[in-house]
Amino acid sequence: MGVLSNRDHLVDGLHSILEELWKGSDQVAVSEFRTLMAWRARAVKPSVPTYMAGTFPAPVSQDAQDLSFLEFAATGMRNIEAALTAGDSNISAQHVKDLLSSLSQRQPI
């Protein structure tokens, strides 16, 4: 199995969260969502290579499509976070479905 793109990782994570909500495992869903939020925050930050003596730090290239995709997901993820914090699993699940739907409509160019 190859390395997941940022896009795939985000969508897979959201599907997993939705599945946990459907099973009634709200605490697991909240935990997975926090992990996904932390991952997304790291993924959108530009990578700054560390300089080591005797090496030339090359910039880490990031796929601009993936970056815009992750930024596009931010609003939907905030909606999910608010619903999870409020403890409403039905609304949380609906927000996850809405975000997945809007992400699927945002096809790679």
C-alpha angles and dihedrals in degrees: 000000000000129000113284117242117234087254093054093044092053094047093045090050092051091049090051091050091049091051091052091050091051090050089052092246094135095159092053089048091051091049093049090046092053089050091049092048091051091048091049091050090054092044095055095047113096110250115244112198117224115240117235123187112267095018133097111226109229117202114254107241117223125196105251090210092057091047094052089045091054092046090049089056093055098090093047091049091052089053090051091047092052092049093047090049089051088052097236107138094182093056090041091054091048091052090049090050091047092051093047089050094050091045092051090053089053097077122185112267 
